[in-house]
Amino acid sequence: MNAQQIVRPWFNRHLLLGAAAWLLFTLPAGTAGAAGGNQEAVAKVVRLNKEFRQFYDAAEFALAEKSLKKALEVGEAASLGSHVVMAGTHGNLGILYATGIKNEDQALLHFKQALEMRPEYTPGKDANSSEVNDLFQRARSEKETPTESPGSDTSEPAGASQGPLRCPAANMATAGSSLKLRCVADSSLAATEVVVYFRAGDASPFRSRKMSTESALDGSPSWGTQLPPEATSGDQLFLYFQARNKRGRVVGSVGSADQPTVVGIRSSARGSTATGSGSGQGDGEDEGENGAAKTSGYWWLGFGVGIGYGYAGSSGPEVYHGQIDHYKSGMSMAKAGQLTPEVGYFLTQSLSLSLQTRFQFIPQAGNPTAWEAIVFLGRLLYFVGGKSFRFYVGPIVGAGQGFRMYVEGLKRINGGVVNDTVIGGPIVLGAGGGIAIGLGDSWSLILEVNGLAGVPHTSMVADINAGVRLKL
C-alpha cells in the first residue's frame, strides 16, 4: 500500500461532510423538482447515503460501495430519475472511487452522471482533495466535450467478496493489535450465523470465532467480531468466512482454508492506522465510541449529579415513626440531590457493564433525620448510534442503604410539624437510559434518567442525572 492509498480519519470526516452537505441541504429543491416522486424511496436513499458515510469514515470501502449501489437500485426501482438524491448518490460514488477504492474510470463515470442529472452539482468545498478536484474537473470537461465512456470495472477492493456475503478485511494491521471484522449479507442469503476462521502465520492452525449479529441501516443482515491481539502476532494474518443456515449448513463463504484472505502485519513501532478495503475499524483499535480509539475491551469512568422525585412508600417516617398523626404515602422529592460516580467496561462496542454509586445528600434543618443514603448499582448498558450521539438503555440492580424520600410538614400526635425521611430498599431494582454526546476522542457528556424501586421497604424514585464520561 503506498501513501496515496491511506485515507486519514480526519480527512475522511471533512471530505464526507462536504458531500453529505450537498446531498442533504439541496434536498428540498430536489424534492420540488420531482413532483409526485416516491418520498419513501427518497428517504431510504438518504438513509443509505448516511450509512455510506459511516462506512467511508471507518474505511469500510467495500461496504460503502454496497450501500451506494443499493441506493441507486432503490431510486431506479422507484423511478426517481434525476432527483437530487440520485445525483448526490452518484457524486458520493465518485468521491468513493476517487479517494477510497482508487478507480479513476468509475469516479469519472459517476461524476458525469451526477452532472448530467444536476448540472449545478459540485462535491462541496469540504471535499477539497486533489483526487476529487482533478477527476471532477476532468469529468466536467469531458462532459462538455464528449468522449468514449469509460468501461465498467467490476473489480472490488482486496479482501472483499462478490456475491451474497461480503466480508472486507484490512490490507494491513498492526502487530499485537485487535482487529475488527464485519460481514454483510444480501437478504436472499438464508444465513443465521457467520463464523470467521483465522490463523497467525503459516505454521499455526486455523482457529474459529462466531461473529455477533449486528444491524445495518438498510436492514441487511450483518455480523461483527473483534479478533484478539494474538491474531496479529505473526508476519501475516490469514482469514476466511463461512455463513451457515439454522441447520448448520454452509450457505455462503468468503475465501477458504486453501485460498484465505491475507492481511499484512506491520511493526507496532510505526503506529499508524491500517486502512484498506474496509475492516470497519482499521486495526480494530481505531474509531470507537465517540471517535475514541477502541470499540470494545476498555474501561471508562463517569461522574454525574442529579435530582430525584418519586413515591414515598407506606413504611412511613424513619425517625418519627409512630409519632405522626395519620401518615399517608405519596409523592415527594429525594432532595437535595445525588452524586453518581461510576466505573464501567465495554465488553463489545454496544454492551457495557458498570458499577455506579448513588450518594444521596439530604439537607438538615435542625432535625435528627438521616442526612445521606448510599446504594451501589450494577448496570448493564446497551448502546446504539454513531460516534457523536449514542443512546443507551439497560437494567439496574443494587444494594446498600437504599434511597430516601424527603417528606415535609408531618403533623405529630403531640403537636407540632416535623420533616422526616422514608426509605426505599435496601435492595434496589430498576432500569434506565440516556444519551452520550461526544465531546472529543475521550470525553462524553451524559444525560440520563433512571427509575429505581426499593424492596422490601417499598418506595420509588425517578432520577435525572447529568455528567461526563472519560474513556481510559
C-alpha positions in Angstrom: 0.0 0.0 0.0 1.5 3.3 -1.0 1.0 6.6 0.9 -1.7 7.8 -1.5 -3.9 4.8 -0.6 -4.0 5.8 3.1 -7.1 7.9 3.9 -6.7 9.6 7.2 -9.7 9.6 9.6 -9.8 13.4 9.9 -9.6 13.7 6.1 -12.4 11.2 5.7 -14.7 13.1 8.0 -14.2 16.5 6.4 -14.5 15.0 2.9 -17.8 13.3 3.7 -19.2 16.4 5.4 -19.0 18.3 2.2 -20.5 15.5 0.1 -23.3 14.9 2.6 -24.0 18.7 2.9 -24.6 19.0 -0.8 -26.9 16.0 -0.7 -28.9 16.9 2.4 -29.1 20.7 2.1 -30.3 20.7 -1.5 -32.9 18.0 -0.8 -35.9 20.4 -0.7 -35.1 21.8 -4.1 -34.7 18.3 -5.5 -38.0 17.2 -3.9 -39.8 20.1 -5.6 -38.3 19.2 -8.9 -39.6 15.6 -8.7 -43.3 16.2 -8.2 -45.1 13.0 -7.4 -41.8 11.3 -6.5 -41.8 8.3 -4.1 -41.0 10.0 -0.8 -40.5 6.7 0.9 -37.8 5.8 -1.7 -36.2 9.2 -1.3 -36.0 8.7 2.4 -34.4 5.3 2.0 -31.8 6.6 -0.5 -30.9 9.4 2.0 -30.5 6.7 4.8 -28.3 4.6 2.6 -26.1 7.6 1.8 -25.8 8.2 5.6 -24.8 4.6 6.0 -22.3 5.0 3.2 -20.8 8.0 5.2 -20.4 5.8 8.3 -18.7 3.0 6.3 -16.5 5.5 4.4 -15.4 7.3 7.6 -14.4 3.9 9.0 -12.5 3.0 5.8 -15.0 0.2 5.0 -14.9 1.0 1.3 -16.5 -2.2 0.0 -19.5 -1.8 2.4 -19.7 1.9 1.5 -19.8 1.0 -2.2 -22.6 -1.6 -1.5 -24.7 1.0 0.3 -24.5 3.5 -2.6 -25.2 0.8 -5.2 -28.2 -0.3 -3.2 -29.3 3.4 -3.0 -29.2 3.6 -6.8 -31.2 0.4 -7.1 -33.9 1.8 -4.8 -34.0 5.1 -6.7 -34.2 3.4 -10.1 -36.9 1.0 -8.9 -38.9 4.0 -7.7 -38.3 5.9 -11.0 -36.7 8.8 -9.1 -34.9 9.8 -12.3 -32.7 12.9 -11.9 -33.9 13.6 -8.3 -31.3 15.4 -6.3 -30.7 12.4 -4.1 -29.8 10.3 -7.1 -27.3 12.9 -8.3 -25.9 13.1 -4.8 -25.6 9.3 -4.7 -23.6 9.3 -8.0 -21.5 12.1 -6.6 -20.7 10.1 -3.5 -19.8 7.2 -5.6 -17.4 9.5 -7.5 -15.8 10.5 -4.2 -15.5 6.9 -3.0 -13.9 5.7 -6.2 -11.6 8.8 -6.3 -10.3 8.6 -2.8 -11.1 5.2 -1.3 -11.2 2.5 -3.9 -8.9 4.3 -6.3 -10.7 3.6 -9.6 -10.5 6.7 -11.8 -12.7 5.4 -14.6 -15.5 4.7 -12.2 -15.1 8.0 -10.4 -15.3 9.9 -13.8 -18.3 7.9 -14.8 -20.3 8.7 -11.7 -19.2 12.4 -11.6 -20.5 12.7 -15.2 -23.8 11.0 -14.2 -24.2 13.4 -11.3 -23.6 16.4 -13.6 -26.0 15.0 -16.2 -28.7 14.8 -13.6 -27.9 18.1 -11.9 -25.5 20.4 -13.8 -25.1 22.5 -10.7 -23.7 19.6 -8.7 -20.3 20.1 -7.0 -18.6 17.8 -4.5 -18.7 20.6 -1.9 -15.9 22.8 -0.6 -15.1 20.4 2.2 -14.4 17.6 -0.3 -11.4 19.6 -1.4 -8.9 16.9 -2.2 -6.6 16.8 -5.2 -8.1 13.4 -6.3 -11.7 14.7 -6.2 -11.0 18.1 -7.7 -8.9 16.7 -10.6 -11.3 14.0 -11.5 -14.4 16.2 -11.1 -13.0 18.9 -13.3 -11.9 16.3 -15.8 -15.5 14.8 -15.8 -17.0 18.3 -16.3 -14.6 18.9 -19.2 -15.2 15.6 -20.9 -18.9 16.0 -20.4 -18.7 19.3 -22.3 -16.5 17.6 -24.9 -18.0 14.1 -25.1 -15.5 11.2 -25.3 -15.9 7.5 -25.2 -17.4 6.4 -21.9 -15.2 4.5 -19.6 -15.8 0.8 -19.5 -17.3 -0.9 -16.5 -14.9 -2.0 -13.8 -16.4 -4.7 -11.6 -13.3 -5.2 -9.5 -13.6 -4.8 -5.8 -11.0 -3.9 -3.2 -8.8 -6.7 -1.9 -10.4 -8.6 0.9 -13.9 -8.2 -0.3 -16.1 -10.8 -2.0 -18.5 -10.8 -4.9 -21.8 -12.5 -4.1 -24.4 -12.5 -1.4 -21.8 -12.5 1.5 -19.3 -9.6 1.8 -16.6 -9.7 4.5 -14.0 -7.0 3.7 -10.7 -7.1 5.6 -7.9 -4.5 6.1 -4.9 -4.8 3.8 -2.6 -4.2 6.8 -2.9 -4.5 10.6 -0.5 -3.5 13.4 1.3 -6.3 15.3 -0.2 -7.0 18.7 -3.5 -5.2 17.9 -7.0 -6.5 17.9 -8.8 -6.5 14.6 -12.4 -5.5 13.9 -14.2 -7.6 11.2 -17.6 -7.2 9.7 -19.7 -9.2 7.2 -22.9 -8.1 5.4 -25.2 -10.5 3.6 -27.9 -9.9 1.0 -31.4 -10.6 2.3 -31.6 -13.5 -0.1 -28.9 -15.4 1.8 -30.6 -17.6 4.4 -27.8 -17.3 6.9 -28.4 -17.3 10.7 -24.7 -17.2 11.7 -21.3 -16.3 10.3 -18.0 -17.9 11.6 -14.6 -16.4 10.9 -11.5 -18.7 10.7 -8.2 -17.1 11.3 -4.5 -18.0 11.9 -1.4 -16.0 12.6 1.3 -17.0 10.1 1.7 -20.2 8.1 2.7 -22.5 10.9 -0.3 -22.1 13.2 -3.6 -23.9 12.8 -6.9 -22.1 11.9 -9.0 -21.0 14.9 -12.7 -20.2 14.6 -14.8 -17.5 16.2 -18.6 -17.0 15.8 -19.4 -13.4 14.8 -22.1 -11.5 16.7 -25.3 -10.3 15.0 -25.4 -6.6 14.2 -27.7 -4.5 12.1 -27.2 -2.2 9.1 -29.3 0.9 8.5 -31.0 -0.6 5.4 -32.0 -3.8 7.3 -29.4 -6.1 5.7 -28.2 -8.9 7.9 -24.7 -8.3 9.3 -22.3 -9.7 11.8 -19.2 -8.4 13.5 -16.4 -9.5 15.8 -13.1 -8.4 17.2 -10.1 -10.8 16.8 -7.8 -10.9 19.8 -4.3 -9.4 19.7 -2.6 -12.8 19.3 -4.2 -13.0 15.8 -1.8 -10.3 14.6 1.3 -11.8 16.3 2.7 -13.3 13.0 4.0 -11.8 9.8 0.6 -12.3 8.1 -2.9 -13.0 9.2 -5.0 -15.5 7.2 -8.8 -15.3 7.2 -11.8 -17.0 5.7 -15.6 -16.8 6.5 -18.5 -19.2 6.4 -22.2 -18.3 6.6 -24.5 -21.0 7.9 -28.2 -21.5 8.0 -30.2 -22.6 11.0 -29.4 -26.3 10.2 -25.7 -25.6 10.3 -25.2 -26.0 6.5 -22.8 -23.6 4.8 -24.8 -21.3 2.5 -22.1 -18.7 1.6 -18.4 -18.2 2.1 -15.6 -15.7 1.6 -12.3 -17.4 0.9 -11.4 -20.9 2.1 -8.6 -22.7 4.0 -6.8 -23.2 0.8 -7.4 -19.7 -0.5 -7.7 -17.4 2.5 -7.8 -13.6 2.6 -4.3 -12.3 3.6 -3.7 -9.3 5.9 -0.2 -8.0 6.2 1.2 -7.3 9.7 3.4 -4.3 10.3 5.5 -3.4 13.3 3.7 -1.7 16.1 6.5 0.9 16.2 5.1 2.5 13.1 1.9 3.3 15.0 -0.2 4.5 12.1 -3.7 3.4 11.2 -4.2 0.5 8.9 -6.6 1.1 6.1 -7.8 -1.0 3.2 -10.9 -2.1 1.6 -12.6 -1.9 4.9 -12.1 -3.8 8.0 -14.6 -1.4 9.6 -12.2 -0.1 12.2 -8.7 -0.3 10.7 -6.7 -2.4 13.2 -9.7 -2.7 15.4 -8.4 -0.1 17.7 -9.3 3.0 15.6 -12.6 4.8 15.8 -14.8 3.7 18.6 -17.3 5.3 21.0 -17.4 9.0 20.3 -14.5 8.7 18.0 -12.3 7.0 20.6 -9.5 4.6 19.8 -11.2 1.3 20.7 -14.7 -0.1 20.1 -14.5 -2.6 23.0 -12.3 -4.0 25.7 -11.7 -0.7 27.5 -12.6 0.9 30.9 -14.3 4.2 31.4 -15.1 6.5 34.3 -18.1 8.6 34.8 -19.3 11.3 37.2 -22.7 12.9 37.5 -25.0 15.0 39.6 -28.8 14.7 39.7 -32.1 15.2 41.5 -34.9 12.7 42.2 -38.6 12.7 42.6 -40.9 9.8 43.4 -43.1 7.9 45.7 -42.6 7.7 49.5 -44.0 4.3 50.5 -46.1 3.0 53.3 -43.2 2.0 55.5 -43.5 5.5 56.9 -41.2 8.1 58.6 -37.9 6.7 59.9 -37.2 8.9 62.9 -40.7 9.9 63.9 -42.3 6.6 63.2 -45.4 6.1 65.5 -45.4 9.8 66.4 -47.1 11.0 63.2 -50.9 11.6 63.1 -52.3 9.7 60.0 -49.2 9.3 57.8 -50.2 8.9 54.2 -47.9 7.7 51.4 -47.5 9.8 48.4 -45.2 11.8 46.0 -42.2 13.6 47.3 -38.7 14.8 46.5 -35.5 12.9 47.1 -33.7 16.2 47.9 -31.3 17.8 47.8 -29.7 15.6 45.2 -27.2 12.8 44.5 -23.7 12.3 43.2 -23.2 9.4 40.8 -19.5 8.3 40.4 -19.2 5.3 38.1 -16.7 2.9 36.6 -17.5 0.7 33.5 -16.1 -1.7 31.0 -17.1 -2.2 27.3 -17.5 -5.9 26.6 -18.4 -5.1 23.0 -18.9 -2.0 21.0 -22.6 -2.0 22.0 -22.6 -3.6 25.5 -21.0 -2.3 28.7 -21.1 -3.3 32.4 -20.8 -0.6 35.1 -20.9 -0.1 38.8 -22.4 3.2 39.9 -22.5 4.6 43.4 -25.6 6.7 44.2 -24.7 9.0 47.1 -27.7 11.0 48.1 -27.4 14.1 50.2 -30.3 15.3 52.4 -30.1 18.8 53.9 -30.5 19.1 57.6 -32.6 21.9 59.3 -32.2 21.0 62.9 -33.9 17.6 62.6 -32.4 14.4 63.8 -33.2 12.7 60.4 -30.8 10.9 58.1 -28.6 13.2 56.1 -27.5 10.7 53.4 -28.2 7.4 51.6 -25.7 5.3 49.7 -26.5 2.4 47.3 -24.3 0.6 44.9 -25.9 -0.1 41.5 -24.8 -2.6 38.9 -25.8 -1.6 35.4 -25.9 -3.5 32.0 -26.0 -0.8 29.3 -26.8 -1.4 25.6 -25.7 1.3 23.2 -26.9 2.3 19.7 -25.9 5.2 17.5 -22.9 6.8 16.0 -19.8 8.5 17.2 -21.3 11.8 18.2 -24.6 10.6 19.7 -25.1 7.2 21.3 -28.3 6.2 23.1 -28.2 3.6 25.8 -30.7 1.6 28.0 -30.4 -1.2 30.4 -31.5 -2.9 33.7 -30.2 -1.9 37.2 -29.8 -3.9 40.3 -28.2 -2.8 43.6 -28.0 -2.9 47.3 -26.8 -0.7 50.2 -28.7 1.7 52.4 -31.1 2.3 49.6 -32.6 5.7 48.8 -34.6 8.1 50.9 -37.6 10.3 50.1 -37.9 13.6 52.0 -41.3 14.3 53.5 -42.2 17.7 54.9 -44.9 19.0 57.1 -45.8 15.9 59.0 -48.1 16.5 62.0 -47.1 14.9 65.3 -49.7 13.4 67.6 -48.4 15.5 70.4 -48.5 18.6 68.3 -46.0 20.4 66.1 -44.9 19.8 62.5 -41.7 17.9 61.5 -39.9 16.7 58.4 -38.6 13.1 58.0 -37.4 10.6 55.5 -39.0 7.4 54.1 -36.6 4.8 52.9 -36.7 2.6 49.8 -34.5 -0.6 49.9 -32.1 -1.8 50.9 -32.4 -3.9 47.7 -32.9 -1.7 44.7 -34.2 -2.7 41.2 -34.9 -0.6 38.2 -33.9 0.4 34.7 -32.5 3.5 33.0 -31.3 5.0 29.8 -29.8 8.2 28.3 -27.7 9.7 25.7 -23.9 10.1 25.4 -22.8 13.2 23.4 -19.3 13.0 22.1 -17.0 15.9 23.2 -13.8 14.5 21.7 -11.8 11.4 21.5 -12.2 10.5 25.1 -14.9 12.7 26.7 -18.7 12.4 26.5 -21.5 14.4 28.0 -24.1 12.2 29.7 -27.8 12.9 30.2 -29.8 10.0 31.7 -33.0 9.0 33.5 -33.1 6.1 36.0 -36.2 4.6 37.6 -35.5 2.8 40.9 -37.7 0.8 43.2 -36.7 -0.2 46.7 -37.6 -3.5 48.4 -38.7 -4.7 51.0 -39.2 -1.1 52.1 -41.2 -0.1 49.0 -40.6 3.4 47.6 -39.8 4.5 44.1 -37.7 7.3 42.6 -37.0 8.7 39.2 -33.5 10.2 39.0 -32.4 12.8 36.3 -28.6 12.8 36.1 -26.2 14.8 34.1 -22.4 14.3 34.0 -19.4 13.4 32.0 -17.7 10.1 30.9 -14.0 9.6 30.3 -12.6 6.7 28.2 -9.4 5.3 29.8 
